[in-house]
Amino acid sequence: MAQAMQGPPGYGPVMVLNSKTQRQTGRQAQLSNITAARAVADIIRSTLGPRSMLKMLLDPMGGVVITNDGNCILREVDVSHPTAKSMIELSRAQDEEVGDGTTSVIILAGELLILSEQFIRNNLHPTVIVQGYNRALQEALKICERQALVVDINDNETMLKLVNSSIGTKFSSRWNSILVEMALKAVRTVARASSTSTDGSSSTYYNKMEVDIKRYAKVEKIPGGEISDSRVLKGVMFNKDVTHSKMRRRIEKPRILLLDCPLEYKKGETQTNVEITNTEDWNTMLRMEEEYVENMCMEIIAFQPDIVITEKGVSDLAQHYLAKADITAFRRLRKTDNNRVARATGAIVVSRTDEIQESDIGTGCGLFEMKKIGEEWFVFLDECEDPKACSIILRGGSKDVLNEIERNLADAMEVIRNVVYDPKLLPGGGATEMAVAMGLRRAGLKIEGVQQHPFQAVGEAMEVIPRTLAQNCGVSVIRTVTQLRAKHAASYDEFEQGGTFKPCTWGINGVTGKLVEMDELGIWEPFSVKVQTIKTAIESACMILRIDDIVSGSKKGKQ
């Protein structure tokens, strides 16, 4: 496309942009954006629901990823179109924020853009469409509030059902019962009252709970064994062997000391030269080194710990002294692992041996033992009392299976975390989306002017979730969605005729494709995930619609 502008009369055209630049403006840019969004949504569409398909992706290094996690698929896909890239960012944001609903976000945003195509072709200004969408967003959030059900976090049965709806759509659904139990146990272990909630401001939002899954619930993947062998430890484990072969390998109720200083002689920071004229001086120097190490060991032994774990090295001499005192030592443990041990056993990490106090010793661990799994030795600090950190051991046939199960477990833990923060649920199986669609349709009738159509389009777009669920089951899409729409319309009519509002929980059973009440089926989703999905999808659709110019050109200096 020539990037020339007509100059003043009588002169030739004026070149403004570099001739290599490609530029799309106005409607052409908007339509190409919509096409890109549709393409991204189509990649992901078949991975929604319990009857979802898996995608197999080859990365540039030749590795294979087999998954149906929306975020994971899009992370691996190499995309050149700028709009498609921003759609991919969407699912990443969703994953970081709430950890679930990554597929729904993309499908919803894609559908919103596809429906806006007709408005653009009818010469409706994008700003008007955006205003309509934003009004619909506010209305949709109100409808979600009405549909929500408050839940008790300690009620096991409800929580299990809730997590099932998140993992039920995943590859690992055959081992759901084990995984859900594990996720629940892990999150409950890690959850603790937040220290930030002393002032009134933050406590209202985060419900005084702090759940740091990433740092304190570590997943250890060990190939081999059965998936049913997976479990959550009442404590932590790490992949290390004892430093000295004579050290004990099983201790009940051990006293644990955590250090982050080396148990070896201090070396100079840079190169150090020492000139020695006497032979005795050489011996003195060696003796000083030994005494220094001995001193450190004696300071440790004075507190009679059973296990010493340090993040740095342990010299042979120190190993000898510790082994003589019947102390088991581990060296070069990762900082994150050390923090996890500290949280689980109640110990405090000490940075100098001369500063050890009795209160720094962890006594919360019930049993320490070394186990050999496969080829490796693992340290188990198990049966801790009230641990605030845990390790999750995943066993499984192959690396691919383990990776996929780890992703699914992470999703399950995120879901539980969201409910701990905000204990409200919404019906799953497309019921919430259908209720929002119905509500928006009715509310749209009361809106005057041009905004009415975009407002109602959001309602139509919401139906894409139940529609896709039905499609992935292989039932008649039109018939199923129409029946579902009728159910929601009937309950809405009752409400409008002066009845009390009773949330309509009719949705699609993702496995059979039949219509069921979600109360009976027990498929619930966290309120925060649903609301975040709707917000993210609508906001990103608005952003993409407001783009009216795409300039892509070669970089400076390249011809």
N, C-alpha and C positions, 0 to 999 in steps of 0.2 A: 504494500500500500504506500503510495507516495506521501511523504510527510511534508508537503509543500503548502504554503498559504498564498493566496492570490495577493500580489503586491499592489501598490498604487496603480491607477490607470496609466497605461502606456509602458509599464515596466513588466518584467517577467515575474514568475512566481518566486517567493522568498522561502528558502529552505530553513525550517526551524529545528526540527529534530534530526538527529543523525539518520542517514538514509537506510542504515541497517536495522533501525528500530521497527518493531512491529507494534501496531497500536490498534486496539479495539475500543470504540467509544459507544456511548449511548445504549440503545436497545441491544445492539449486537453483543456488547460486553455482558449485559445482564443475561441474555439468553445463553451465552456460552458458559457463564457461571452456573446457571441452572442445570445445563447438561452435565457439567462436571460433578455437581452435587448428586445428580441422579445416578451417575456412574458409580460413585463411592457407595451410595446407599444400596445399589444393586449387588455390589460385592458382598455386603454384609447381610443382606436380607434373609438369606436361607439359614442363618445361624441363630435365629430367634426361637425361643421356646424349647420344650423338652424333646421335640422330634427334630432337633436341629441337625444340620449337616456339619461335618468338620472341614476345615480348609487345610491344605498342605502347602506350605510355603518354603521355597528354597532361598536361603539368603546368599549374598555374594560370596561368602566364604565356603559355600557348599554344605552348610549345615541345614538340617531339615526341621521345620517347626510344624507340628500338627496340633491344631487348636480350633476352638470355636469362640474364643474370647474376643469380642469386638476390638478392644484396644490392642490386643496382641497381634491380630491380623493386620490392622492398619499400620501398626508400628513397622511391620516387616515389608509392607508394600511400597515400592518405589514409585513416587508420583511426581509428574512434572508440572501439572496445572496448579497455579497458585491457589485457586479456590478449593480444589480438592485437598491441598495441603492444610488449609485452615479448617476444613471439615475433620481432618485427621487429628488436628490439635484438640478438637472438641472432645473426642473420645478420651484423649489423654487427660484433659482437664477433669472430665467426669470420673475417671479412674482415680485420680489423685484426691478429688474432693470427697467422693462417697464410695468409691471402689466397686460399684455395681451399676448396671444400666448403661454400659458403654455401647451396646448394640442398639438399644432403643433410641438413644440420643441421635445417632447418625440417621436411623430410619426416619425418625420424626422430622429432623431438620431437612432431610432430603425431600420428604413429602410436602412440607410447608413450601419449599422452593418450587417444587413441581406444580403445586396448585397456584402459585403466584404467577406462573407463566401466562395463564389466560388473561390475568389483569393487565400485565405489561403489554400483551398483544392488543388489548382493548384500550390502550393509551391511558391507563390509570397511572398517576404519578407514583413512583416508588415510595415517596414520603407518606402518601396517603395509606398505602398498603401497610407500611411499617406502623403507622398510628393505629390502624385497625388491629394489627397483630398484638401490639402492646396492650391495647384495651382488653383483648381476648385473654392475654396472659394473666392480667389482674383477676378477671372473672374466673379463669380456670383455677387459680390458686384458692379462691374462695370456695369453689366447688370441692376441691381436695380437702380443705379444712372440714367441710360438712361431712365428707365421707369417712374421715379419719376415725380410728378406734384406738383409745388409749390402752396400753398394755402394761402388765406387771412384769418387770424384767426377771423376777425370780421364778416366774411360772414356767416350769420346764417345757410343758407340752406345747404351749403357744410358741415359745422360742424355737423349738425344734421344727414346728410347721413352717415358721417364718423362714428359717434358713433353707428348708427344703425347697421353697419356691425359688430361692436364688440358685442353689446348686442343681436343682432338678433339671435345669436346661443344659447342664454341662455333661461332658464326656464321662465324668466319674459317677454318674447317678446310680450306678449299680451298687456302689459301696456307700450310698448316701448316709445310711444310719451311722456308720462308723465315723465318716467325715464330719457329720453335723455334731455328733457328740464331742469329737475332738475340738472342733472350732469353738463350741460353747465353753468347753472346759478351759481352753487356752485363754479366751478373752476374759472369762471370769477370774482366772488366775492373775492376769496382768492388770485388770481394772483396779484402780485404787482412788481414794478420795483425792481430789486435786488440791494442790497447795495454793493455786492461784485464786481459789474461790472464797478467800477471806473477805475481800471487798465485794460490795453488792453488785458491782457492774457485771463482772464476767460470770458470776455464779448463775445468773438467770439463763444464760445461753447454754452453758455446757453442763448444767445439771450436776455440778460438783464432782464429775468423774473424769479421770484421766486414763485413757487407754492407749498406750504406746505399743502397738503390735509390732511395728517394724523393728524396734530396738530390743524388746524384751521377750517376744515370742519367736524364737528362732526355729526355722524349719531345717532339719537335718535330713538330706536325702541319701539313703544308703541303698544302692541297687541290690537286688536279690530278695528272697523271701516273698511273702504274700502281702497284698495290700491290707489284708485283715490283721497283719502283724503290726501295723502302724499304731502308735499310741502317743499320748501326751504324758510327759514325765511330771511327777510332782517335784520338779527341780530342774537341773540343767545337765547337759552332757557336752563334751567336746572331744575332738579327735586328737588325743595326745597320749604318749606313753610315759611311764615314770622315767626319771633321769638316771636312776641307779637300779640295777637289777635286784638288789637285795631289799628294796623298799617294799613296804606292805601293799597289798593289792585289794584288801577289803577291810574297811574299818567301820564299825557301827558308832553312831553319834560322834563323828569326828569334830575336832576343833580346827577351824580353817582360818588360815592367815593369808591375806592377799597383799602382794607388794607390787609396786611398779618401779623398783630400782634393781640394778643388777647385783647379783651375789658373786661378784668377782672383783679383782683388784682394779682400781680406777686407772684407766689409761689416760695419757695426756690428750688434750683436745686436738692439738696439732702434733707435729713431730717433736719429740723431746729427746735431747741428747744429754747423757750423763757421763761425765768422765770419771773414771775410777783409777786411783793410783795404787791403793792397797788391795790385797786379795780379801782381807777381812771385810772391807767395805762392801764388796760384792755380796758376801754372805749376809751381812747386815741388811742389805737392801732386800734380798730375797726373803729374809726372815720378817722384815717389816711388811712385805706384801702378804706373807702368810698370816701374820698376826692380824693384819687389817681384815682379811677374810674371816679368820677365826673369830675375831671380835664380833663381826656382823652375825656370824652363826650363833655365837653365844647369846647375843641380844635376842635373837629369835627363839633359841631353845629355852631361854628364861621363862617364856610364856607357855611353854609346853604345848605347842600346837601339834596336831597330828598330820596336817597337810599344809604345805606352803606352796603357793602358786605365785609366780612372778611373771611380769610381762617381758622382762629382759632375760639376760643369760644367767646361768648358774655354773660356776667354775668347778672343775673336778674336785678341788679341795673342799669347796663348800658342800658338794654332794657327799663327800666322805663324812664330814662332820654331821650332816643332817641324817645320813643313813645310820651313823653310829647312835644318834639320839632317837632312832626309830621314827623319823619324820619322813613322810613321803613328799617329794618335791616335783613340781612341774615347772618347765621354763618356756619362755617365749609364747605366752598365751596372748591371743588378740585382745586389744583393749575392750572391744565390744563384749567379748566373751567374759572378760574379767568383771565388767559392770554387771553382766547378767548373773554371774556367780554371786556377786555382792548382794544383788537384789533378792536372790533366792535363799541365801544362807544367813542373811542379816549381818554379813561382815562389812568392814569398811576398808577400802583400798588405802594402804599406807605407802607414802613415798620415801620414807627413810626408816632404816631399821631402828635408829635410836629414838624414834618417836612412837613406837608401838605402845598402845595401852590395852588394858584388858577388854575395854569396850569395843575395840576394833576386831576382836576375834569373832568369827561367825560360828554360832553353835546351833543354827536352825536346821542343819542337815541331819537326816536320820540314818542314812547309809551311804557309804562311799564304796564303789567297787569298780574294778576294771573289767571290761568284757571285750572279747575279741569278736568282731562281726566281720565276716568276710576275711580280708587280709589285714584289716587295721585294728589297732587297739583303741577303745573308746573309754573315756572316764565318765562314770555316771555318779552324779551327786543327787541321790533320789530320796524320796519320802521326807521332803523338807516340810517343816510346819509353816503353814501360811506363806508359801513362796509368792513373791510378786513378780517372778519371771519364770519362764518355762521353756523347755525344748520340745519340739514336736518331731517325732521320728517317723519318717515316711519310708516304707519299704515297698518295692514293686518290681515287676519283671524287668523293665528296661528304662533307659534314661528318659526316653520320650514320654513314657507313661508317667514317670515321676514328675517331670516338668509340668505336664498338664495338670496333674493332681495338685501340685503345689499352687498353681495358678488358681485352681478352683477353691482350694482351702483358703487362699488369701481373700478371695471374694467373699467366702462365707464369714470369715472373721471380720471383714469390713462391715458386712451387713449387721452382724451382731453389735459391732462397735457403734454403728449409727443408731441402733435402737437403744443402746445404753445411754447415749447422749440425748436422744429425743424419743421417748418411748411411745411413739404413735405409729399405727399401721394403716395401710390402705389395702383394699382387696386386690389380688393379682389377677392373672388370666385375662387381661384386657378389660376387666370390669371398671376400673377407675377411668381408663381412657374413654370407655363408652359413656360413662356417666358425665365426664367432662364434655364430650362431644354433644351429648343430648342437651346439657345445660347451656352450652354456647349457642346451640341452634335456637333454643327458645329465647335466650337473652338477646340474640342477634335480631329477632323480629322487632324488638323495641328500639333498635338503634336507627336514627335517621341518617339519611345522606349516603355519601359514597362509601363510608367506612363499613357499612353493613356487610358487604360481600367479603372483604378480607377477614372481618371478624368471624363470619360463619365458616370461612375456609379453614380457620384453625380447628374448628369443631370437626370438619371433614377429615383434616389431616390426622387428628387424634385416632380416627377409626383405623388407621393403617396398622396399629399394633394388633388389635383383635383380628384384623383381616389377614395379616401375615401369619399369626398363630394358626388360623384355620387353614391357610394355604400350606403351611409346613406339615400339617396333619394329613393333608390330602383329601379333606372333605369339600363339599360344595361351598365355595367361599360366599357367593351371593346369598344363598339361602341362609347359611349360618349367621352371617352378619346382620341380615334383615331381621331374623328372629330375635337376635340379641338387641337390636335397636328397638324393636317393638316392646320387649320386656322393660327396657329402661324408660321408654316413652310412657308406658302405662304407669310405672311408679312415679314418674314426674307429674303426670296428670293428677294423680291422687294428691300429691303434695300441693299442686296449684289450686286444687279445689278445696283447700282449707284443711287438709289432713296434716298430721305431724310428719316431719321429714324423717323417713326411714331409709338409711343408705341402701341403695339397690346393689346387691353384690353378685348379680348374674354375670358370668363370664364364660370363657371357653376352656374346657378341659384340654390342656395342651397335648395330652397323650391320645385321647380318643376323638377329640374334635367336637364332642357333644356340649350342649349348654348345661352348665351347672351353677348352683349357688356357691360362691367361694366360702361362705360360712361352713358349709358341709364338707367341701373338698379340703378346706383348711389351707388355702394358698394365700398368704399375706406378704406384703412387701413393706419395707420401711418407708415411712412418710417422707423422710429426708431424701431418699433416693428418687422417688417419683417426682417430688417437687423440683429437685435439682435437674432431673431429666427435662421436664417441661420448660423450666427457665432457660437452661442452656440451649435447648433446641430452638426456642422462639427467638432468643436474643441473637443467636448466630445467624439464623435465617434473615433477621432484620439487617444485620451487618452486611451480609453478602448482597442483599437486595440494594443496598445503598451504594454499591460500587458501580460507577458508570463509565469507568475508563481504565483499561488495562494497558500499561505500556511495558513491553518487554523488549530489551535490546541487548546488543553485545556490550561487554564492559569496555571502559575507556582503555585506549592503548591497543586493543585488539582490532585488527582490521577484518 
